[in-house]
Amino acid sequence: MTESFEKVQLITIEDDEQHQRIDNYLIRVLKGVPKSKIYRILRKGEVRVNKKRVKPEYKLQAQDQLRLPPIRLETPVAADIDSSRIEYLEQAIIYEDERLIVLNKPSGIAVHGGSGLKFGVIEGLRVLRPNAPFLELVHRLDRETSGCLLIAKKRSALRHLHEQLRNNQVDKIYHALVIGAWPEHRGKVKAPLFKNTLQSGERMVQVNDAGKPSETRYRVLATFARSTLVEAKPITGRTHQIRVHCLHAGHAIACDSKYGDAEFDKSIKALGCNRLCLHAAQIRFMHPKTEQQVTFFAPYDDKLTNLLETNKNAL
């Protein structure tokens, strides 16, 4: 799709796109086009399916021939997206095929825009891959967390991967630098997590018996004088789970603005690392096409590498 959709577009609906209402399909495909304009062109009959007018509730079928009229936008879709960030995302792609993208998400970039953010990973990828008819997040990472992130390029791949997530068939492994000496014998934290949304819209999570059952398994990777590098494997997938479980264990993650230790964070920032020290280092799942298990690794960024390799004696 072009940014301004200025030309007539002819689209053949694929098998994994069928059974969607046409209005929902157009809202997803015509990124940046106001919903009011989408419903207007449907109402006027400018959108045709198999050369016929259709109503917004029409459900698309495989091999439907969809004709979209020229649509001119007042503001280009990518006008507010920094080109340097787009280039950074291109370099962050670990793997890509016709069904999915594995990205080493940079710290500080949200997975999608919203809540005052104009730019996110998904918006950037849609600019990088303007001809991709389908790009959707398989799962999420916190804005300040870096590492392995899956994006589906087909609806069938999204369904396949979501089923794996529901069946606990996707293994995610994180690395976290935490304050203090994590005990070697402490292999897991089981504590219910309760999510609370403040009036500002900010999400805060705490250990509370009223919360949902949550479990994270841990393994010590490296021990330093004042901190520990741990491997964290979430068994459940709750919001801020690893961060809050680390805090609950008495070992907050370095540079965690929500759940961290201010004095410890100050010393870490003095070493040149001002980002959350949590990284999705590895992900393992069944490829939606081959049904074979695949594993991907995401290297640390420069700040984490410098902190853990160059400044480890100060940790």
C-alpha positions in Angstrom: 0.0 0.0 0.0 1.2 3.5 -0.8 1.1 6.2 1.9 -1.5 8.2 0.1 -3.4 5.3 -1.6 -3.7 7.6 -4.7 -4.1 4.8 -7.2 -6.9 2.3 -7.7 -6.0 -0.9 -5.9 -7.1 -4.4 -6.9 -6.7 -7.0 -4.1 -7.4 -10.8 -4.1 -8.5 -12.0 -0.7 -6.4 -14.9 0.5 -7.5 -17.9 2.5 -6.2 -16.6 5.8 -8.0 -13.2 5.3 -11.5 -14.6 4.8 -14.5 -14.4 7.2 -13.6 -10.8 8.2 -16.1 -8.0 8.0 -15.0 -5.8 5.1 -15.1 -2.6 7.3 -12.7 -4.2 9.8 -10.5 -5.4 7.0 -10.3 -1.9 5.5 -9.6 -0.3 8.8 -6.6 -2.6 9.2 -5.3 -2.3 5.7 -5.8 1.4 5.1 -3.6 2.6 7.9 -3.9 6.3 8.5 -7.3 6.6 6.7 -10.0 8.0 9.1 -12.8 5.5 9.8 -15.3 8.1 8.7 -13.7 8.1 5.2 -13.7 4.3 5.1 -17.4 4.1 5.9 -18.1 6.9 3.4 -16.5 5.1 0.5 -18.3 1.9 1.5 -21.6 3.8 1.7 -21.1 5.4 -1.7 -20.3 2.1 -3.4 -16.8 3.1 -4.3 -15.5 -0.1 -2.7 -16.4 -3.1 -4.9 -16.3 -6.8 -4.2 -16.5 -9.0 -7.3 -17.7 -5.8 -9.1 -20.6 -5.3 -6.8 -21.4 -2.9 -4.0 -21.2 -4.3 -0.5 -22.3 -3.2 3.0 -19.9 -2.8 5.9 -21.0 -6.0 7.5 -20.2 -8.1 4.4 -17.8 -10.9 5.3 -15.0 -11.5 2.9 -14.5 -14.8 1.2 -11.3 -16.4 -0.2 -10.6 -15.3 -3.8 -12.9 -12.3 -3.6 -11.7 -9.6 -5.9 -11.6 -6.3 -4.0 -11.4 -2.9 -5.7 -10.4 0.1 -3.6 -10.8 3.6 -5.0 -8.0 6.2 -5.0 -7.8 7.8 -1.5 -5.9 11.0 -0.9 -4.9 11.7 2.7 -4.4 15.3 4.0 -1.4 14.1 6.0 1.0 11.4 4.9 0.9 8.3 7.2 4.6 8.4 8.0 5.0 12.2 8.4 5.7 12.0 12.1 8.0 9.0 12.0 11.8 9.7 12.4 13.6 8.1 9.4 16.6 7.3 11.6 14.4 5.1 13.8 13.0 3.4 10.7 16.6 2.5 9.6 17.3 1.3 13.1 14.4 -1.1 12.9 15.5 -2.5 9.6 18.9 -3.3 11.2 17.1 -4.9 14.2 15.4 -7.6 12.1 16.9 -10.9 13.1 14.8 -13.1 10.7 12.1 -12.6 8.1 10.2 -14.8 5.7 6.7 -14.7 4.1 5.0 -15.5 7.4 6.8 -13.7 10.2 9.4 -11.3 11.4 11.6 -11.8 14.4 12.9 -8.4 15.7 15.5 -7.5 18.3 13.3 -4.6 19.6 15.3 -1.6 20.8 14.8 -0.4 24.3 12.8 2.8 24.5 10.6 2.1 21.5 7.0 1.0 22.2 5.6 -1.9 20.3 2.8 0.3 18.9 1.8 4.0 18.9 -1.0 5.3 21.2 -1.3 7.1 24.5 0.5 10.1 23.1 3.1 8.1 21.2 3.0 8.6 17.4 5.6 5.9 16.7 5.9 2.3 17.6 7.5 -0.9 16.2 4.4 -1.8 14.2 4.0 1.6 12.6 7.7 1.6 11.7 7.5 -1.9 10.1 4.4 -0.8 8.1 6.6 2.0 6.6 9.4 -0.4 6.0 7.1 -3.0 4.4 4.5 -0.9 2.6 3.4 -3.8 0.4 2.8 -6.2 3.2 -1.0 -6.5 3.5 -0.8 -7.9 7.1 1.5 -7.0 9.9 0.4 -7.6 13.5 2.1 -8.2 16.8 2.1 -11.7 18.1 2.9 -10.6 21.7 4.2 -7.6 23.4 7.3 -6.2 25.2 7.4 -3.3 27.6 8.6 -0.1 26.0 11.9 -0.1 27.9 12.5 -3.9 27.4 14.7 -4.9 24.5 14.9 -8.2 22.6 13.0 -10.9 20.7 9.6 -9.7 19.4 7.4 -11.7 16.9 5.4 -10.0 14.2 3.0 -12.0 12.0 2.8 -11.3 8.3 -0.2 -13.5 7.7 -3.4 -14.0 9.7 -2.9 -17.8 9.6 0.6 -17.3 11.2 -0.9 -15.1 13.9 -3.5 -17.7 14.7 -0.9 -20.5 14.8 1.4 -18.5 17.1 -1.4 -17.4 19.4 -2.5 -21.0 19.8 1.1 -21.9 20.8 1.1 -19.1 23.3 -2.2 -20.3 24.8 -0.8 -23.8 25.1 2.5 -22.7 26.7 4.5 -23.9 23.6 6.5 -20.7 23.2 9.6 -20.5 25.4 10.8 -17.0 26.2 14.1 -16.4 28.1 15.1 -13.0 29.5 18.3 -11.7 31.0 18.0 -9.2 33.8 20.6 -7.3 35.9 19.3 -7.1 39.5 20.4 -5.5 42.7 22.2 -7.6 45.3 23.2 -11.3 45.4 20.4 -13.5 44.0 20.6 -16.8 45.9 21.7 -19.8 43.8 19.0 -22.0 45.4 16.1 -19.6 44.5 14.9 -21.1 41.2 11.5 -19.6 41.0 9.1 -16.9 42.3 5.4 -17.8 42.6 3.3 -14.8 43.6 -0.1 -13.6 42.4 0.0 -10.3 40.4 -2.7 -7.6 40.6 -2.8 -5.0 37.9 -4.1 -1.5 38.7 -4.5 1.3 36.2 -4.0 4.8 37.7 -6.1 7.8 36.7 -3.2 8.9 34.4 -3.5 5.7 32.5 -0.2 4.3 33.9 -0.3 0.6 34.7 1.1 -0.5 38.1 1.4 -4.1 39.2 1.8 -5.5 42.7 1.9 -8.8 44.5 -1.6 -9.3 45.9 -3.7 -12.3 46.8 -6.5 -10.8 44.7 -4.3 -11.0 41.6 -3.8 -13.7 39.0 -1.5 -16.7 39.7 2.0 -16.0 38.3 5.3 -17.9 38.2 8.8 -17.0 36.9 11.8 -19.3 37.0 15.3 -18.0 37.6 18.9 -19.1 37.1 22.0 -17.2 38.0 24.2 -16.3 35.0 26.9 -14.1 36.6 27.6 -12.7 40.1 29.1 -9.3 40.7 30.0 -7.4 43.8 26.7 -5.5 44.1 24.5 -7.2 41.6 23.6 -10.4 39.8 22.8 -11.2 36.1 19.9 -13.7 36.1 18.1 -15.6 33.5 14.3 -15.3 33.9 11.8 -17.6 32.2 8.1 -16.6 32.7 5.8 -19.5 33.0 2.8 -17.2 32.9 2.5 -14.0 30.9 1.3 -11.3 33.2 2.0 -7.5 32.7 5.3 -6.5 34.2 5.7 -10.0 35.6 9.5 -10.4 35.7 10.0 -6.8 37.0 7.5 -7.2 39.9 8.7 -10.8 40.7 12.3 -9.5 41.0 11.1 -6.7 43.2 9.1 -9.1 45.4 12.2 -11.3 45.7 14.2 -8.3 47.0 16.3 -7.9 43.9 14.8 -5.1 41.7 16.0 -4.8 38.1 18.5 -2.1 37.4 17.1 1.2 36.0 13.5 0.2 36.4 11.7 3.5 36.8 8.5 1.9 38.1 9.8 -0.8 40.4 13.5 -0.1 40.9 15.9 1.2 43.6 16.8 4.8 43.1 20.2 4.8 44.7 21.3 1.6 42.9 20.0 3.0 39.6 22.0 6.2 40.1 25.2 4.1 40.2 24.3 2.2 37.1 23.4 5.3 35.1 26.8 6.7 36.2 28.4 3.8 34.2 26.6 5.0 31.0 23.5 2.8 31.1 20.3 4.6 31.6 18.0 1.9 30.1 16.0 -0.8 31.9 18.4 -3.8 32.3 15.9 -6.4 31.0 16.4 -8.1 27.7 14.4 -10.8 25.9 17.4 -12.8 24.9 15.8 -15.9 23.3 12.6 -17.2 21.9 11.7 -20.8 20.8 8.5 -21.8 19.0 7.1 -24.0 16.2 7.4 -22.3 12.8 3.8 -21.8 11.5 4.8 -23.2 8.0 7.2 -26.0 8.7 5.9 -27.1 12.1 9.6 -27.4 13.1 10.9 -25.9 16.3 13.0 -22.8 15.8 15.1 -20.8 18.2 16.2 -17.2 17.8 18.7 -15.2 19.9 18.9 -11.4 20.3 22.2 -9.8 21.1 22.6 -7.1 23.7 22.6 -3.5 22.5 25.7 -1.3 23.0 24.7 0.0 26.4 24.0 -3.4 28.0 27.2 -4.8 26.3 29.3 -2.0 27.7 27.8 -2.3 31.1 28.2 -6.1 31.5 31.5 -6.5 29.7 33.5 -3.3 30.1 32.2 -2.1 33.5 31.5 -5.5 35.2 34.1 -4.7 37.9 32.0 -1.8 39.0 28.8 -3.8 39.3 
